[in-house]
Amino acid sequence: MSKQLMMLCSGILLVIAPLGAQQNVLTWKYDNTRVGVNSTETTLTPANVNSTQFGLLWHFYPNKGKPDPQPLYVPNLAIPGQGTHNVLFVETEQDYAFAIDADTGTQYWETLCLLAGETPSDDRGVGSVTPVIGITATPVIDLAMGPHGTIYMVAMSKDASGNYHHRLHALDITTGAEQFGGPVEVKATYPGSGANSVGGEQVFAPAQLKEQAALTIVNGFVITTWSSQDDTTPYNGWVIGYNEATLAQTQVLCMTPNGLSGSIWMSRAGPAAGKGGSFYLLMANGSFDTTLNASGFPSKGDYGNSMLKMTPYGATFKVEDYFAMSNVIYEVAHDLDLGSGGIMLLPPMNDSTGKQRNLVLGSGKDMTLYLADITNMGKFNATTDQIYQEVPDAYTGIEYASPAYFNGYLYYAATRDVVRVFQVQDAKIVATPVATSATALQKQGANLIVSANGTSNAILWAVENQGNTLNVLHAYDATNFNSGVLTELYNSQQAANNRDYFGVGNHFITPLVVNGKVYAASANGIGAFGLLSQPKDKK
């Protein structure tokens, strides 16, 4: 396997590969900025992604739970006794982790992330993840950890006494073996008197919580973030960090220590990581203290329904800056949480005066795009929002997904809405879309991905959940806005005789595009799409 230089630069994990080497995909949406772009795709182009030349190559149907996390990818990986292969990593809600051949679907190893006598969690009677809850959040890989590289994931389980557990696992990517003495159980306390507190301390409540947002590595720490079981009270949001080399718990912060709720789920997007080890996330509904301290921060440390900039700080996380809208209490009361959508760090860009701006973007249920300058996010003001830019009524429905950004354009697909393309000009979002898709996407909209070869041959990808009937993979020409219409190149319903059918609907799915293939999950398994001239080695 070619050697790769691993660098931790300004808090963002970079993989620098030799010229001609394939791209690793080690985290959700390719990198910690979460812009959702693979700019090294040389095989798939707008000219060949069509129902004649492109389609389903093979399925991987493990029959061991829904594969909710986005797959991850490591090329040219040496598997003991089985040669060197391009490897795809897949996890399921029955607590299984798999390594499979990314070109054929052949399985190399599987690991059951349960202790003896345990089962995956039941669905807690709420149904957003059903019938069982196991591994929901997208894992993260560090190729420099352990002898061959390590994949980190959180698995939920239930023991014979009816107790619920969350554990952080660290698996060798070549064998699936547990590393660093793992797994470790997620337990935490934090000073506070709100929901779930005992004797002046908040207590992490495993039965009430699940890890949905993708795991993130920042400056050697594995960052986990915690949401509720479909708002089943009482619960609180948490951010908990672990040393990736030892699995020792290093930081704990309860996000509403003197209140309640405040979960972090972001439709399973990952926190975005930026300069100096800072990372950014969106909070869902929860207590927010409108009484501020002298520095402008919530006086009791309750950060519900806000956009946060955070940094590991001793045994906790420091909230360095934040934004909350002036009507935050109204939004919380009416379930208009900001944190239903994903967060993104845009690349540095100059405004109309030539000043460089570093911007973070978030949106949720109130149909507004919130663009904050990371040097001054705006905090809370009861009279008027003091954020860098807001775009109200940017879409219809609710944002239950995450956008993509490519070469000056933002792509959004909200609930039961058309795909909308916004131009970013002079470090501001132009409010009127430059293009929309001809038809709307059903259910929760879509987490969007762009593949391109540098700045050319850009394709926008989406997986549409059509419920108990099917999932649909869509491909659009990402830069062809003919008469304001986003040109669709392909969808998996176009070919006759259900040729490209890859399973029934599943929500919050993020496709993976790498090395000439597209991997898309359904409730049944993973479908691998590519040019039909490729061999179909696995069915």
C-alpha angles and dihedrals in degrees: 000000000000114000116249128203111231116204133180104207123175090336095304119114109230128188113203111193131185117267110283095019120129123255121258117223103206102157143027112297094004101282143020095266087070093214087137101226132140103191094177099071108126102163106054116065137163087256097060104029098094135111092265098054103021132054150108114332102177146335132234106206108173094172087217104110139303114312096225100160121082109256118250125216138213119178126212094014118168109229112197110257093354106075132239119317146160101259132205120200117214129179132188143203090252087068097256125140120197137189111204136173107268091211102045109014093242111154118235102177143349130198126196107216097208134104120235113289094016133116132193112279118271114244091265089237094282104095106211087116109026153213090000137001120224125128108003106151122075109255126227130229130213112191091195095059120092125353096304107010131288135240116207122206141159120231127191121211145165126225130216091266092057096255119142125225140189118197134184111226127195112196130188104245093220098050110013090237119149114257136204095019092300157197102066124194117240108238128153146162130192133182111267146109102222132101115334092015121144121191094343096316131103112229124209105242110206096189091057098043142065135182107239107148114084116266116253134199115218121175094334096317126113105222118210123185126195136219136178132264093259094312093305103164144261100045142121134206117250139190113202127180131202134193103250093212097051106015088233112152107248109170135024129183127169107208097210102027095160097033136031144264117013097146126184115220109122092190086295095304117143127243112266117239125212146162124343094009094299120144133192134217143165123239122218124214118324146111116318121187108226088186104088132201124235091278093053097255126128106280096225097037095250111145106175118159097009143118112245139199110202139179132190105258119180110297093346142036121264119222098221097180140345147180128222123173119244091247094049094130091053091049092050092048092050098043093248094139120178090212098071090091135056130262129233138190110218119214115262112279138172124249125220091281094052094254114142114241128198107200138187121201130205139161139171143158100334094070092239128126111222116202115185132187106231091219091059115010095181105247117209128320119173093211106043139359112257098196123130094252140351126192108194123201090016093153140359124253122014131314104241093157145044129265130227128227125207132167097330099327134102120207121203132180110182128180112308089342135123118260106266126205118203125188119228109213128174089354092302132104113243102230098218113071116241090214144001133196117260093240135033125247115238133234113002098359112235147288102239131220131186124207121192144152098242103304096334135083092024117183126186114216130198137170111215119205110218094177126241093353107059152318117243126210113212129193123192132184097253096207104031106098100169107186090339094305121123103230115235113216100182146348129188094244095062100081118082126253095023089286093160099038108137104173147292125312125290127175135237091019118164116200121222120220116190139138096002097311137097119212116201127177129218129179087272105047145294125314119205115208129189146125108326092227087074116098117265098222098161134040 
